[in-house]
């Protein structure tokens, strides 16, 4: 019930960008978004332009907004910034944020050595995992999440097939596919994930919202 309630408050803003309108307003990787509700917390996974977009962050930043990100993105952003590395935990606006690894295993776009991020946030009693730009990695076996936001496009991140493997490692109640329909990947990738997990894990393909 709690999970379903929170799910109603999750908006996919395209690509890897999401907004959660719960007791606090949380954005992940805002990119090409319309001005929206002011954020309590913005989480930015890594410095690539389609994840760390200072002008998009500015659209939803207010005087009290906190940005949690890694060292490379922090240089590009302004405001109240907390720098974290994989394994760190911080609490912001009463929300617990865990930084976890996100990296490629068979390509060079997101090297493990960069210390780029996925996030697990606990909000209103529900644990939401935003995987960032990653492949299926062994660390996922240790992730406990109710809702997992997983990339599916291939090319820079895992394919839909690898996302199936990731979902089965994490075993969340609900998986939401991301990283398709903008720069790479199509709706087919999201559908592929849903079909493959039928009867095992509930996959929800969210309509694209804005701002």
C-alpha positions as CSV (number, residue, x, y, z in Angstrom):
1,X,0.0,0.0,0.0
2,X,2.8,2.4,1.0
3,X,4.6,1.5,-2.2
4,X,1.6,2.1,-4.4
5,X,0.9,5.4,-2.7
6,X,4.4,6.6,-3.3
7,X,4.3,5.3,-6.9
8,X,1.5,7.7,-7.6
9,X,3.8,10.5,-6.7
10,X,6.6,9.5,-9.1
11,X,6.7,11.4,-12.4
12,X,9.1,10.3,-15.2
13,X,10.4,13.5,-16.9
14,X,12.1,11.6,-19.7
15,X,15.5,10.0,-20.0
16,X,16.8,9.5,-16.4
17,X,14.9,12.4,-14.9
18,X,12.3,11.8,-12.3
19,X,10.4,13.9,-9.7
20,X,8.9,12.4,-6.5
21,X,6.3,14.7,-5.0
22,X,6.1,13.1,-1.5
23,X,6.4,14.7,1.9
24,X,9.5,16.3,0.2
25,X,10.1,17.1,-3.4
26,X,13.0,15.1,-4.9
27,X,14.4,15.2,-8.4
28,X,16.8,12.8,-10.0
29,X,19.1,13.9,-12.9
30,X,16.8,16.8,-14.1
31,X,17.4,17.2,-17.8
32,X,15.3,19.0,-20.5
33,X,12.6,19.7,-17.9
34,X,10.1,22.5,-17.7
35,X,10.2,24.6,-14.6
36,X,8.5,22.6,-11.9
37,X,8.0,22.4,-8.2
38,X,10.9,23.7,-6.1
39,X,13.1,20.8,-5.0
40,X,14.0,20.0,-1.4
41,X,16.6,17.6,-2.8
42,X,18.2,17.2,-6.2
43,X,20.3,14.0,-6.8
44,X,22.7,14.0,-9.7
45,X,24.4,10.7,-10.7
46,X,27.3,11.9,-12.8
47,X,28.7,14.7,-14.9
48,X,27.5,13.8,-18.4
49,X,25.4,16.7,-19.9
50,X,22.2,14.6,-20.0
51,X,22.4,14.0,-16.2
52,X,24.2,17.0,-14.8
53,X,22.5,20.0,-16.4
54,X,23.1,23.1,-14.4
55,X,20.4,25.1,-16.2
56,X,17.8,22.3,-15.5
57,X,18.8,22.1,-11.9
58,X,18.5,25.9,-11.6
59,X,14.9,25.7,-12.9
60,X,13.8,23.8,-9.7
61,X,16.4,25.1,-7.2
62,X,15.2,27.3,-4.4
63,X,17.1,28.9,-1.5
64,X,16.9,25.8,0.6
65,X,17.4,23.2,-2.1
66,X,20.3,20.7,-1.4
67,X,22.1,19.0,-4.3
68,X,23.7,15.6,-3.6
69,X,26.2,14.5,-6.2
70,X,29.7,13.4,-7.0
71,X,32.9,15.5,-7.2
72,X,32.9,15.9,-11.1
73,X,29.3,17.3,-11.2
74,X,29.8,19.4,-8.1
75,X,32.3,21.7,-10.0
76,X,29.6,22.5,-12.6
77,X,26.8,23.2,-10.2
78,X,26.0,26.0,-7.8
79,X,24.1,26.3,-4.6
80,X,24.1,24.1,-1.5
81,X,26.0,21.0,-2.7
82,X,27.0,17.9,-0.8
83,X,29.6,15.7,-2.4
84,X,29.4,12.0,-1.9
85,X,31.1,8.9,-3.1
86,X,29.8,5.3,-3.4
87,X,29.2,3.9,0.0
88,X,28.4,7.2,1.6
89,X,25.1,8.0,3.4
90,X,23.7,11.4,4.2
91,X,20.4,12.7,5.5
92,X,18.9,15.7,3.7
93,X,15.6,17.3,4.6
94,X,14.8,14.2,6.6
95,X,15.4,11.9,3.7
96,X,18.1,9.2,3.9
97,X,20.3,9.1,0.8
98,X,22.7,6.2,0.1
99,X,25.2,6.6,-2.7
100,X,26.0,3.4,-4.5
101,X,28.3,2.5,-7.4
102,X,27.2,2.9,-11.0
103,X,29.6,1.9,-13.8
104,X,30.1,0.0,-17.0
105,X,31.6,-3.5,-17.2
106,X,32.0,-3.9,-20.9
107,X,32.3,-0.3,-22.2
108,X,34.3,2.8,-21.4
109,X,31.6,5.5,-20.9
110,X,31.3,5.2,-17.2
111,X,34.5,3.9,-15.7
112,X,34.3,2.4,-12.2
113,X,37.3,4.5,-11.1
114,X,35.3,7.7,-11.6
115,X,33.2,7.0,-8.5
116,X,29.9,8.0,-10.2
117,X,26.7,7.2,-8.6
118,X,23.4,5.5,-8.2
119,X,21.2,6.5,-5.3
120,X,18.9,4.8,-2.8
121,X,16.5,7.2,-1.1
122,X,14.1,6.4,1.7
123,X,11.1,8.6,1.4
124,X,7.8,8.1,3.4
125,X,8.9,4.6,4.3
126,X,9.6,3.5,0.8
127,X,13.1,2.8,-0.6
128,X,13.6,4.0,-4.2
129,X,16.8,3.0,-6.1
130,X,17.8,5.2,-9.1
131,X,20.6,3.2,-10.8
132,X,22.2,6.0,-12.7
133,X,24.2,5.1,-15.8
134,X,25.3,1.6,-15.1
135,X,25.5,-2.0,-16.3
136,X,24.3,-4.9,-14.2
137,X,27.0,-4.9,-11.6
138,X,27.7,-7.4,-8.7
139,X,27.0,-4.6,-6.1
140,X,23.3,-4.8,-7.0
141,X,23.0,-8.0,-5.0
142,X,23.3,-5.9,-1.9
143,X,20.7,-3.3,-2.9
144,X,17.5,-3.4,-0.9
145,X,14.8,-1.3,-2.7
146,X,11.0,-1.4,-3.1
147,X,11.1,0.5,-6.4
148,X,14.0,0.3,-8.8
149,X,14.5,2.8,-11.7
150,X,16.7,0.9,-14.2
151,X,18.2,2.0,-17.5
152,X,17.3,-0.2,-20.5
153,X,18.7,1.4,-23.7
154,X,22.0,-0.3,-24.2
155,X,24.9,1.7,-25.8
156,X,26.0,3.7,-22.8
157,X,24.2,1.6,-20.1
158,X,22.8,-1.9,-19.8
159,X,20.4,-3.4,-22.4
160,X,16.9,-4.5,-21.5
161,X,18.3,-8.1,-21.2
162,X,20.9,-7.0,-18.7
163,X,18.3,-4.9,-16.9
164,X,16.3,-8.2,-16.4
165,X,19.4,-9.6,-14.7
166,X,19.8,-6.5,-12.6
167,X,16.1,-6.6,-11.5
168,X,16.4,-10.3,-10.5
169,X,19.5,-9.4,-8.4
170,X,17.7,-6.5,-6.6
171,X,14.3,-8.1,-6.4
172,X,12.3,-4.9,-5.9
173,X,8.5,-4.9,-5.8
174,X,8.4,-2.6,-8.8
175,X,10.8,-1.8,-11.6
176,X,10.4,1.4,-13.7
177,X,12.5,1.5,-16.9
178,X,14.4,4.7,-17.8
179,X,17.1,5.9,-20.2
180,X,15.1,5.3,-23.4
181,X,13.2,7.5,-25.8
182,X,15.5,10.5,-25.5
183,X,19.1,10.1,-26.7
184,X,19.2,6.3,-27.2
185,X,16.8,3.5,-26.7
186,X,13.1,3.2,-27.6
187,X,9.8,2.2,-26.1
188,X,10.6,-1.3,-27.3
189,X,13.4,-1.6,-24.8
190,X,11.0,-0.8,-21.9
191,X,8.5,-3.3,-23.3
192,X,11.2,-6.0,-23.6
193,X,12.0,-5.6,-19.9
194,X,8.3,-5.8,-18.9
195,X,7.7,-8.9,-21.1
196,X,10.8,-10.7,-19.7
197,X,9.9,-10.0,-16.1
198,X,6.2,-11.0,-16.5
199,X,5.0,-13.0,-13.5
200,X,8.3,-12.3,-11.7
201,X,8.5,-8.6,-11.0
202,X,5.9,-5.9,-11.6
203,X,7.3,-3.5,-14.3
204,X,5.5,-0.1,-14.7
205,X,6.3,1.9,-17.8
206,X,5.4,5.4,-16.8
207,X,4.0,8.0,-19.2
208,X,6.4,10.9,-19.8
209,X,5.4,13.9,-17.6
210,X,6.9,17.3,-17.8
211,X,8.3,19.9,-15.4
